[in-house]
Amino acid sequence: MGAELRSLLEESRFAAADFRLFDEEVAAGTLTEAGGEAAVVQPVEEGSFDRAGVVFFTGSTDFARANLTAARAAGGKVIDLSGAAIAQQDAATWFPKLDALQGRAFPAGRGLFAIPSAAATAAASLAMGLAKLRAAQLMFLSFQSVSEAGRPGIEELESQTGQLLSFQGVGQPVFDTQVAFNLLDRFGPQSVQNLNAVRTRLHAESKACVGDKVAVPAVQVLHAPVFYGAAFAACAELPAGTTAEHVENACQEAGFLIPPDDSGPSNVSVAGEKALHLAKPTADPGRRGTWWFWGAADNIRLPAANAVKLAEMLL
């Protein structure tokens, strides 16, 4: 996420800005590149956030929680993509369509902003879009790729895939279970990756987005054996007489891109995209008023692009 955000910032009007990179002690000293020049990742120390116009948190939730206070005290705007800020009462949750969907003014005066994950952005957008059609309930199922665990998660899926195809035993230091060729609702007991924590974050972010006027969708998260992308399925109960045109229009107004034909998105087809993609909603043939949804988004690029857009609006 940090690398994607840095790349997008260098393509934005912040291209000439002075970038400073900080991370946990284990990554300190890493040589990288920022703004076209060599840069060294530094540990967070006293004064690290001084004179910063915007501070972005893109790493672990624990790292963000440990440094939010210092970042806010420095006086700049703080934009969190880690999920840590969602628990702060004065944090403003934001993505491009949220102000219009909530009917609120852009919260420019806030100092702390939370950018929801791609899955939460999709869940909240769908809930608020369908609320205009008086949806009785919404159930949202998110399929999580291993890139949510960072580079180690990607490398473990790659390694396990090769080992299984060669009929070898699989290593599992990240997930403590076989993630290749496997759908799961939880990882092994020794894994630091926790799908229940992901569900909790998805619910919290969705609730913060929809506010008090719209019912929070019921959410579930499953591991999918893919490298990148956030795919999701959803089911909604809508009033009798609701047509496909009504549903499509509501989803498009909520920010989803729907193709004119019967093609649908996938975690591969949305790679590099900055928008939510949705197949045409379909009515359940055996249960009147029940509608099914299938969509996908780039789980790294979408929130990173939203964070850059927010920063451009703030400064």
HELIX and SHEET records of a PDB file:
HELIX    1   1 GLY A    2  GLU A   10  1                                   9    
HELIX    2   2 GLU A   25  ALA A   27  5                                   3    
HELIX    3   3 THR A   61  ALA A   73  1                                  13    
HELIX    4   4 ALA A   85  ALA A   87  5                                   3    
HELIX    5   5 LEU A   98  GLN A  102  1                                   5    
HELIX    6   6 ALA A  118  ALA A  131  1                                  14    
HELIX    7   7 VAL A  146  ALA A  149  5                                   4    
HELIX    8   8 GLY A  150  LEU A  165  1                                  16    
HELIX    9   9 LEU A  195  VAL A  210  1                                  16    
HELIX   10  10 ALA A  244  GLU A  253  1                                  10    
HELIX   11  11 ARG A  301  LEU A  314  1                                  14    
SHEET    1   A 2 PHE A  22  ASP A  23  0                                        
SHEET    2   A 2 GLN A  42  PRO A  43  1                                        
SHEET    1   B 2 LEU A  31  ALA A  34  0                                        
SHEET    2   B 2 GLU A  37  VAL A  40 -1                                        
SHEET    1   C 4 VAL A  54  PHE A  57  0                                        
SHEET    2   C 4 LYS A  77  ASP A  80  1                                        
SHEET    3   C 4 LEU A 112  ALA A 114  1                                        
SHEET    4   C 4 ALA A  92  THR A  93  1                                        
SHEET    1   D 6 ALA A 218  HIS A 223  0                                        
SHEET    2   D 6 GLN A 137  GLN A 144  1                                        
SHEET    3   D 6 ALA A 230  GLU A 237 -1                                        
SHEET    4   D 6 THR A 290  ALA A 297 -1                                        
SHEET    5   D 6 LEU A 276  LEU A 278 -1                                        
SHEET    6   D 6 PHE A 256  LEU A 257  1                                        
SHEET    1   E 5 ALA A 218  HIS A 223  0                                        
SHEET    2   E 5 GLN A 137  GLN A 144  1                                        
SHEET    3   E 5 ALA A 230  GLU A 237 -1                                        
SHEET    4   E 5 THR A 290  ALA A 297 -1                                        
SHEET    5   E 5 THR A 282  ALA A 283 -1                                        
END                                                                             
